[in-house]
């Protein structure tokens, strides 16, 4: 029997820990994360953002999307092109009306609502993840979709990871192709990576 890699073991452990949170805990912690994120200067300056749609007890992003659209920002939601192994950002104008369950049950823009956006237009990306270290390294779900996507974003764009404190770990075993985030926002603090 082959020994499980530390990365896969950590992913399983973290998904289990996050999955153990009650819906009320997820909602309460997410509200604090959103509050902190909306107060960020980097968020306020961004005119176009891309946000993931939460599933399986991730930090919720719905309130953030509503606030961003209400503030007149352009908001894109990723569509997953499984065959092409890539994410396609699509502008939404009606939330949640433009969305339906897509790959793996994650809400994505409906085919008739697709408005692909050039990744170079995005100022700020709200990035999902399973675990993070304080250097901004991210443990994702194992498909590499976000790491490939972030390499196509314009220089100077900001990557923000909403997360719960329980997702912070001393080491997440990054690979050379992994793209770190600039900020981690939890229910307890805002972490600017490298400070």
Secondary structure as UniProt FT lines:
FT   HELIX           6..19
FT   HELIX           23..38
FT   HELIX           41..45
FT   STRAND          48..51
FT   TURN            56..57
FT   HELIX           62..70
FT   TURN            71..72
FT   STRAND          74..81
FT   TURN            82..85
FT   STRAND          86..92
FT   TURN            95..98
FT   STRAND          99..101
FT   HELIX           103..105
FT   STRAND          107..109
FT   HELIX           111..113
FT   HELIX           119..121
FT   STRAND          124..126
FT   STRAND          131..132
FT   TURN            134..135
FT   STRAND          138..139
FT   HELIX           145..150
FT   TURN            151..152
FT   TURN            155..156
FT   STRAND          158..162
FT   HELIX           165..167
FT   TURN            176..177
FT   STRAND          183..185
FT   STRAND          190..192
FT   TURN            193..194
//
